Amino acid sequence: AMEDVSAKFVSQKISRTRWRPLPTAALQPPDLFATGSWDNEDNRVSIWSAGDLGNAGLNGEYHGEPHLLCDIQHNGDVMDMQFLDQERIVVASSTGTVTIFRHHQNNQTLSANHRWEKAHYHVDQDTSCGGAACTGVVCNNPEIVTVGEDGRINLFRADQRDAVRTIDNADSSTLHAVTFLRTTEILTVNSIGQLKIWDLRQQRNEPSQIFSLAGDRVPLHCVDRHPNQQHIVATGGQDGMLSIWDIRQGTMPVSLLNAHEAEMWEVHFHPSDPDHLFTCSEDGSLWHWDTSTNVSEKPSFLHQGGRSTAYLSHSTINQSVVSAWLSNDPTKDRMEITNLIPNQTLSVNSLDVLGPCLVYGTDAEAIYVNRQLFA
């Protein structure tokens, strides 16, 4: 299956990869993606074409490699990025600045459309060295939420100069990532193993709920919400474990799954097929977690690499909606886990999935596209 992956070597470490969202009724596979770099003298935000589908061979195998459409210099490391719509992409910087870049498709250029200087800062916004890294951004056009090393949460609107709302001391530790639970609620994860839910309709600056990993206070780096069942949330952190949470009950994860040997940098449910989940790590691996039923009858995705079958841990929850992610009968719901890149050594910093396509970026200064995820 590795022959379905095309690689592009770029002279920069890639910190983020994101598919451009498809128009609502689109039937074609995703065609464009964006990347951001980090730890380089000259960091860049780049837009790539995934490659020429016209190059598909007789058996539909795919030969084109990604090619660069345009790029633009970015001040600081790209810490996170999200498409706001088909043309605009919101980028979080280690300098604390948040920028909206616009991709002009008529002449394939990128320009800075709007910038919130030092949206995140340590002491005060005016000192030259006061910027604090903006670690996470999530969009629900026109709204943009950012979180940072300074424990601050900002709510911006794409068409407004000033923040709509800022929660200054939302957290006393670093906030690492944020996601929308619903249009008025967000969920953050922090460096002491806590998830917090914030209701943006409330004027008070306290979370409406707090969940935490028992005991260890392991920093959480990433979070994603199940696309159809908004109470199911996945997180990953410094110990490489995958945690599944049901935010309707308790304050602890429903299951803790042994995953990577080092930090988990991103976790993503497949947006249209959320029985599939993907995680990537500092240890150089990218795992595909498949909880769709009858795994044994399905063709194996990969014949090499880390095939193994794991079981979800026991929990005594009665679900109104039975999801494999909240399974309380592990013998019934088996899960297949496949490492999609068995021999990688350097960190896989980011991944994104859309339709049959996976894009990921690494510290080995390369981006990879797999166009046949479920082949």
WODA-V661565 format. One record per residue. N is the residue number from 1. RES is the residue in three letters. SS is DSSP state (A for helix, B for strand, O for the rest). OMEGA is omega in whole degrees, -180 to 180 (NA if undefined). NEAR is the number of other C-alpha atoms within 10 Angstrom. Layout:
N|RES|SS|OMEGA|NEAR / N|RES|SS|OMEGA|NEAR
This chain:
1|ALA|O|-179|15 / 2|MET|A|-179|13 / 3|GLU|A|176|10 / 4|ASP|A|-175|15 / 5|VAL|B|174|22 / 6|SER|B|-176|19 / 7|ALA|B|175|17 / 8|LYS|B|180|15 / 9|PHE|B|-177|12 / 10|VAL|O|-173|13 / 11|SER|O|179|11 / 12|GLN|O|175|21 / 13|LYS|B|-175|23 / 14|ILE|B|-179|30 / 15|SER|B|-178|26 / 16|ARG|B|173|28 / 17|THR|B|-179|29 / 18|ARG|B|171|25 / 19|TRP|B|169|23 / 20|ARG|O|-179|23 / 21|PRO|O|178|18 / 22|LEU|O|173|17 / 23|PRO|O|-168|11 / 24|THR|O|-174|6 / 25|ALA|O|-173|6 / 26|ALA|O|178|9 / 27|LEU|O|-176|9 / 28|GLN|O|176|9 / 29|PRO|O|179|14 / 30|PRO|O|-174|21 / 31|ASP|O|-178|17 / 32|LEU|B|171|20 / 33|PHE|B|179|22 / 34|ALA|B|173|24 / 35|THR|B|172|24 / 36|GLY|B|-177|30 / 37|SER|B|180|29 / 38|TRP|B|172|23 / 39|ASP|O|176|14 / 40|ASN|O|178|13 / 41|GLU|O|-177|10 / 42|ASP|O|-179|14 / 43|ASN|B|-175|20 / 44|ARG|B|167|21 / 45|VAL|B|-173|25 / 46|SER|B|174|21 / 47|ILE|B|-176|26 / 48|TRP|B|165|18 / 49|SER|B|-175|17 / 50|ALA|O|179|26 / 51|GLY|O|-171|19 / 52|ASP|O|179|14 / 53|LEU|A|177|16 / 54|GLY|A|-179|10 / 55|ASN|A|-178|13 / 56|ALA|O|-179|12 / 57|GLY|O|-175|10 / 58|LEU|O|-178|7 / 59|ASN|O|179|6 / 60|GLY|O|179|11 / 61|GLU|O|-162|15 / 62|TYR|O|-173|21 / 63|HIS|O|-174|17 / 64|GLY|O|173|17 / 65|GLU|O|-180|18 / 66|PRO|O|172|22 / 67|HIS|B|-173|14 / 68|LEU|B|175|18 / 69|LEU|B|179|19 / 70|CYS|B|174|18 / 71|ASP|B|-177|19 / 72|ILE|B|180|17 / 73|GLN|B|179|15 / 74|HIS|B|-178|20 / 75|ASN|O|-179|17 / 76|GLY|O|176|21 / 77|ASP|O|170|26 / 78|VAL|B|-178|27 / 79|MET|B|-180|23 / 80|ASP|B|174|26 / 81|MET|B|179|27 / 82|GLN|B|171|24 / 83|PHE|B|176|23 / 84|LEU|O|178|22 / 85|ASP|O|-176|17 / 86|GLN|O|-173|14 / 87|GLU|O|-171|15 / 88|ARG|B|-179|20 / 89|ILE|B|-176|23 / 90|VAL|B|-174|25 / 91|VAL|B|180|28 / 92|ALA|B|-176|31 / 93|SER|B|174|29 / 94|SER|O|177|22 / 95|THR|O|-178|22 / 96|GLY|O|-179|29 / 97|THR|O|176|21 / 98|VAL|B|-175|28 / 99|THR|B|169|21 / 100|ILE|B|174|22 / 101|PHE|B|177|21 / 102|ARG|B|176|20 / 103|HIS|B|180|22 / 104|HIS|B|-172|13 / 105|GLN|O|-179|12 / 106|ASN|O|179|6 / 107|ASN|O|178|9 / 108|GLN|O|171|12 / 109|THR|B|174|15 / 110|LEU|B|174|22 / 111|SER|B|176|14 / 112|ALA|B|-173|16 / 113|ASN|B|180|14 / 114|HIS|B|-178|16 / 115|ARG|B|170|16 / 116|TRP|B|-178|16 / 117|GLU|O|176|15 / 118|LYS|O|173|22 / 119|ALA|O|177|28 / 120|HIS|O|-176|32 / 121|TYR|B|-177|24 / 122|HIS|O|-173|18 / 123|VAL|O|173|12 / 124|ASP|O|-170|12 / 125|GLN|O|-170|16 / 126|ASP|O|-179|10 / 127|THR|O|-171|10 / 128|SER|O|-174|8 / 129|CYS|O|-171|12 / 130|GLY|O|-174|16 / 131|GLY|B|174|24 / 132|ALA|O|-177|24 / 133|ALA|O|167|28 / 134|CYS|B|-170|34 / 135|THR|B|-175|27 / 136|GLY|B|177|28 / 137|VAL|B|175|25 / 138|VAL|B|-175|24 / 139|CYS|B|168|23 / 140|ASN|B|-168|16 / 141|ASN|O|6|11 / 142|PRO|O|-175|12 / 143|GLU|B|-179|16 / 144|ILE|B|176|21 / 145|VAL|B|177|21 / 146|THR|B|175|30 / 147|VAL|B|-176|31 / 148|GLY|B|177|31 / 149|GLU|O|-178|24 / 150|ASP|O|179|24 / 151|GLY|O|-176|24 / 152|ARG|O|172|24 / 153|ILE|B|176|27 / 154|ASN|B|170|19 / 155|LEU|B|179|20 / 156|PHE|B|166|22 / 157|ARG|B|-173|17 / 158|ALA|O|-175|20 / 159|ASP|O|-176|9 / 160|GLN|O|-178|11 / 161|ARG|O|-174|11 / 162|ASP|O|177|13 / 163|ALA|O|175|15 / 164|VAL|O|-175|12 / 165|ARG|B|174|14 / 166|THR|B|173|17 / 167|ILE|B|-169|17 / 168|ASP|O|-178|14 / 169|ASN|O|-178|13 / 170|ALA|O|-177|21 / 171|ASP|O|179|23 / 172|SER|O|176|14 / 173|SER|O|180|18 / 174|THR|O|170|24 / 175|LEU|B|-175|29 / 176|HIS|B|-176|26 / 177|ALA|B|-177|27 / 178|VAL|B|173|28 / 179|THR|B|174|23 / 180|PHE|B|170|20 / 181|LEU|B|170|21 / 182|ARG|B|-169|12 / 183|THR|O|-177|11 / 184|THR|O|-176|11 / 185|GLU|B|175|15 / 186|ILE|B|178|18 / 187|LEU|B|179|22 / 188|THR|B|172|27 / 189|VAL|B|-174|31 / 190|ASN|B|-173|28 / 191|SER|O|173|22 / 192|ILE|O|170|18 / 193|GLY|O|-179|21 / 194|GLN|B|166|21 / 195|LEU|B|177|28 / 196|LYS|B|176|19 / 197|ILE|B|-179|21 / 198|TRP|B|178|23 / 199|ASP|B|-173|19 / 200|LEU|O|175|17 / 201|ARG|O|-179|9 / 202|GLN|O|178|12 / 203|GLN|O|-177|9 / 204|ARG|O|-173|11 / 205|ASN|O|177|16 / 206|GLU|O|176|16 / 207|PRO|O|177|18 / 208|SER|O|176|13 / 209|GLN|B|176|13 / 210|ILE|B|176|18 / 211|PHE|B|176|18 / 212|SER|B|173|21 / 213|LEU|O|-177|18 / 214|ALA|O|166|12 / 215|GLY|O|-161|8 / 216|ASP|O|-175|9 / 217|ARG|O|179|13 / 218|VAL|O|178|20 / 219|PRO|O|175|22 / 220|LEU|B|-176|31 / 221|HIS|B|-172|27 / 222|CYS|B|-178|26 / 223|VAL|B|170|26 / 224|ASP|B|180|22 / 225|ARG|B|176|24 / 226|HIS|O|-173|21 / 227|PRO|O|-177|17 / 228|ASN|O|-178|11 / 229|GLN|O|-166|13 / 230|GLN|O|178|14 / 231|HIS|O|-179|14 / 232|ILE|B|-176|20 / 233|VAL|B|176|24 / 234|ALA|B|176|22 / 235|THR|B|175|28 / 236|GLY|B|-176|31 / 237|GLY|B|-170|27 / 238|GLN|O|-178|20 / 239|ASP|O|178|16 / 240|GLY|O|-180|25 / 241|MET|O|171|20 / 242|LEU|B|178|22 / 243|SER|B|176|21 / 244|ILE|B|-175|23 / 245|TRP|B|169|25 / 246|ASP|B|-171|21 / 247|ILE|O|174|19 / 248|ARG|O|-175|9 / 249|GLN|O|174|12 / 250|GLY|O|178|12 / 251|THR|O|-178|17 / 252|MET|O|178|19 / 253|PRO|O|175|21 / 254|VAL|O|177|25 / 255|SER|B|175|21 / 256|LEU|B|-175|19 / 257|LEU|B|177|16 / 258|ASN|O|-177|13 / 259|ALA|O|-169|21 / 260|HIS|O|-180|23 / 261|GLU|O|-177|15 / 262|ALA|O|-175|18 / 263|GLU|O|170|23 / 264|MET|B|-176|31 / 265|TRP|B|179|25 / 266|GLU|B|174|24 / 267|VAL|B|179|26 / 268|HIS|B|165|24 / 269|PHE|B|173|24 / 270|HIS|O|-171|20 / 271|PRO|O|-179|17 / 272|SER|O|-179|13 / 273|ASP|O|-167|14 / 274|PRO|O|167|21 / 275|ASP|O|179|18 / 276|HIS|B|-179|19 / 277|LEU|B|-175|22 / 278|PHE|B|179|23 / 279|THR|B|177|28 / 280|CYS|B|-166|32 / 281|SER|B|171|28 / 282|GLU|O|-177|22 / 283|ASP|O|176|19 / 284|GLY|O|180|23 / 285|SER|O|175|27 / 286|LEU|B|-173|27 / 287|TRP|B|173|21 / 288|HIS|B|179|21 / 289|TRP|B|-175|20 / 290|ASP|B|179|20 / 291|THR|O|-180|22 / 292|SER|O|-169|18 / 293|THR|O|179|15 / 294|ASN|O|180|11 / 295|VAL|A|-175|15 / 296|SER|A|-177|10 / 297|GLU|A|-176|7 / 298|LYS|O|174|9 / 299|PRO|O|179|10 / 300|SER|O|-180|15 / 301|PHE|O|-174|18 / 302|LEU|O|179|16 / 303|HIS|O|177|11 / 304|GLN|O|172|14 / 305|GLY|O|-167|12 / 306|GLY|O|174|16 / 307|ARG|O|173|17 / 308|SER|B|179|10 / 309|THR|B|-179|13 / 310|ALA|B|178|15 / 311|TYR|B|173|17 / 312|LEU|O|-178|23 / 313|SER|O|-179|14 / 314|HIS|O|168|15 / 315|SER|O|-172|14 / 316|THR|O|-175|10 / 317|ILE|O|170|12 / 318|ASN|O|-179|10 / 319|GLN|O|169|11 / 320|SER|O|175|6 / 321|VAL|O|-179|8 / 322|VAL|O|175|10 / 323|SER|O|178|16 / 324|ALA|A|-178|20 / 325|TRP|A|179|25 / 326|LEU|A|-173|24 / 327|SER|O|173|24 / 328|ASN|O|173|21 / 329|ASP|O|-171|15 / 330|PRO|O|179|16 / 331|THR|O|-179|11 / 332|LYS|O|-175|12 / 333|ASP|O|178|21 / 334|ARG|B|180|21 / 335|MET|B|178|25 / 336|GLU|B|-180|21 / 337|ILE|B|-179|21 / 338|THR|B|172|24 / 339|ASN|B|-175|22 / 340|LEU|O|177|24 / 341|ILE|O|-172|19 / 342|PRO|O|-170|17 / 343|ASN|O|-179|11 / 344|GLN|O|179|14 / 345|THR|O|-177|14 / 346|LEU|O|-173|15 / 347|SER|O|167|24 / 348|VAL|B|-169|30 / 349|ASN|B|-171|26 / 350|SER|B|174|29 / 351|LEU|B|171|27 / 352|ASP|B|179|24 / 353|VAL|B|177|24 / 354|LEU|B|-177|21 / 355|GLY|O|-178|18 / 356|PRO|O|-168|14 / 357|CYS|B|177|19 / 358|LEU|B|171|22 / 359|VAL|B|177|25 / 360|TYR|B|-176|24 / 361|GLY|B|-170|28 / 362|THR|B|173|27 / 363|ASP|O|175|21 / 364|ALA|O|177|18 / 365|GLU|O|179|16 / 366|ALA|B|171|17 / 367|ILE|B|-175|25 / 368|TYR|B|177|20 / 369|VAL|B|173|24 / 370|ASN|B|-175|22 / 371|ARG|O|-173|24 / 372|GLN|O|-175|17 / 373|LEU|O|-174|18 / 374|PHE|O|-176|12 / 375|ALA|O|NA|11
